[in-house]
Amino acid sequence: MTLEFQSLGEFSPPTRLLLGPGPSNLHPRVVRALSAPILGYLDPYFLTLLDETMELLRAVFRTSNHLTFPLSGPGTAGMEASLANIVEAGNRVAVGVNGLFGQRIAEIVRRHGGECIEIAAEWGSPIDPSQVEEVLKTRAPIKAVALIHGETSTGVLQPLSEIGRLCREHQALFIVDTVTSLSGAAVEVDSWHIDVCYSGTQKCLNAPPGLSPLTLSDQALEVVKTRRSHCGIWYLDLKLIEQYWSRGRVYHHTPPTLLIYALREALRVILEEGLENRFERHRRAALALYSGLTSLGFELHVLSPYRLPSLTTVKIPAGLDEAKSRQTLLEQHNIEIGAGLGPLRGKVWRIGLMGQNAALPIVLTLLTALEQILRAQGRLEKPGISLQAAQKAFLEG
Amino acid sequence: MTLEFQSLGEFSPPTRLLLGPGPSNLHPRVVRALSAPILGYLDPYFLTLLDETMELLRAVFRTSNHLTFPLSGPGTAGMEASLANIVEAGNRVAVGVNGLFGQRIAEIVRRHGGECIEIAAEWGSPIDPSQVEEVLKTRAPIKAVALIHGETSTGVLQPLSEIGRLCREHQALFIVDTVTSLSGAAVEVDSWHIDVCYSGTQKCLNAPPGLSPLTLSDQALEVVKTRRSHCGIWYLDLKLIEQYWSRGRVYHHTPPTLLIYALREALRVILEEGLENRFERHRRAALALYSGLTSLGFELHVLSPYRLPSLTTVKIPAGLDEAKSRQTLLEQHNIEIGAGLGPLRGKVWRIGLMGQNAALPIVLTLLTALEQILRAQGRLEKPGISLQAAQKAFLEG
């Protein structure tokens, strides 16, 4: 074993502009919040912080659900907690599969003994509500319908309100992944009849990764509490965790204190701006990006109106070395964008404009770098064309 | 729904001296590390950081195991990952139960379908190796033996080397919880034949909570990879997670970037001091605490040589209002100590001297505050007696 720790210095990474699928850059106030003095998990000041964070999260989720809190783990933990606590062996769950994260839900449902009915669509198209209705009608009883609101692998924004209504009508719980959409596009937990909704902190919330904001309707919580078998995961057992967050402050595990500090500050920043303002900012920044990219000859992968403002998939033009171009963006311009996944590998880029990065100057920074790369390859004749197009689209909204 | 976020200010908690069961206070360099620029999880700088963190953890665990990394979750997640990945339905697992965390292991083993053979001892005594040997001989085949090295609920330090040898002899995997002991007392993963060892970051490592350092022997990893059934938890499936940490950097979940920055710095601080120096510092600080407490008439709950230096349980004298005294310590002196758990509730305090808090000035600070509380209740005649005793014990070592 070679120990070279003596030669390791302080970690001093470059400052990247994070325009990939997440994490996004942190708000400066969020960074500062991380340096507040650490507290024990039963300290009265910490317990007040928990209550405040729950209340702030309710506002962002637009819900009055009491059990609304940040689960100790990233979005993937939120996903598994949402499924493992609801699904019992043999339960039938309808899952929308039109990207990597839908696939992941299906896999997790099966791992917890559920019977998974996949409702498929192309990677880049939304799930058709009429297909969900068909499954609800013909394959009853359906315990739950699970969908991805913002598919990070494809850039699709899934319409939810009609499906929420159908779930209510057919007494199926509605489970929704808002990891990449929360605070970047409208999420209406209560009025869309969502029973279980989870998100991540490192996307549009601009907080560090490691927490999964989660909310459960009273009906969903009742299902969790009255299930016949134990939840398959002790660490993510919401029946136990709820006793810390909602009631007697019963110790279950040590929560990631500092990440909750950071989340609270991120939520304050968001609500000070106002959710509607924030959605509008994401929408306009995305329009600027679309326009800038198309002016350079790129084609968007997802059709309007199903584009997720916070994550855009754009097709790689023939002849462009996508990996090398991404590498140049990272190494020479300190800008990270994401590669395609699964069937979209090598075919698209994934460009995130999340939270504070949903802004015209950020879009212009990216387009400038892209223009330089295209120009160096002799693929661009009129420099500045994309900047002009982006600004115009932004102003016209 | 009442939204009062407009009136919420920046979170500004008091600065506490954390002498409870954890979290402990952070090293200033660790706090600073949290403010380094955030990176994507496939950024070359971040991947180098991961390799460095793995190497530093190997040094602290004293192992050459390749799969040695911080799992994305607190110690409880490390505990469940260690069990859920090894245990398959019907497997027989021997579990030492002499405190809350042994009980928790037993519960998790059962939840994952294992047959749990409990080896019990009093809350305050270690598990007897001869009882482990008896179980290994008479109840074969035993898939694994699971023990707590430092029981945070009782303050017992469990001797491990003999039991490790027995496990090897009987071909049982040896799973050990070092959440409260790692870097505060000797942990020798390789020479004690430990196959799966997990810890927490918020105790003697002085890093924020939210990660569980974990190491698996090649033999344990082989068991994980060749098990017949899937691990019951997708999020903690080490067969999948290993593909990110050890091999192709295959995306599984977004790791808590900043907590890994903090851990790397905490490990650098630890190895700069040197593990042996650190163990000795914990030992001497604990001696000072023991001596100071006994000079005030307190009695220690655990007998020598089974005392965990990083966490001391001390009996509450008759007539002392333990809850009120703890509250005074917190509110008037900004010092947190822990209450008793389970059968020890109301009977002991749990005092942690973890990492940088294992120091004479910290012990004197606590004793001074305790003396003031006892004096106000008319229970102390000679002020300063415990300070003198503590210093003497510290110097004599």
Interface residues (C-beta under 8 A of the other chain):
Chain A: M1 T2 L3 E4 F5 Q6 L8 E10 F11 S12 P13 P14 T15 R16 L18 G20 G22 P23 N25 L26 R29 V31 A33 L34 S35 A36 P37 I38 L39 G40 Y41 D43 Y45 F46 L49 E52 E55 L56 R58 A59 S64 S72 G73 P74 G75 T76 A77 M79 E80 A84 R104 E107 I108 R111 H112 G200 Q202 P208 P209 G210 H230 G232 I233 W234 Y235 L236 Y251 H252 H253 T254 P255 P256 T257 L258 L259 Y261 R264 E265 L267 R268 L271 E272 L330 E336 L341
Chain B: M1 T2 L3 E4 F5 Q6 L8 E10 F11 S12 P13 P14 T15 R16 L18 G20 G22 P23 N25 L26 R29 V31 A33 L34 S35 A36 P37 I38 L39 G40 Y41 D43 Y45 F46 L49 E52 E55 L56 R58 A59 S64 S72 G73 P74 G75 T76 A77 M79 E80 A84 R104 E107 I108 R111 H112 G200 Q202 P208 P209 G210 H230 G232 I233 W234 Y235 L236 Y251 H252 H253 T254 P255 P256 T257 L258 L259 Y261 R264 E265 L267 R268 L271 L330 E336 L341
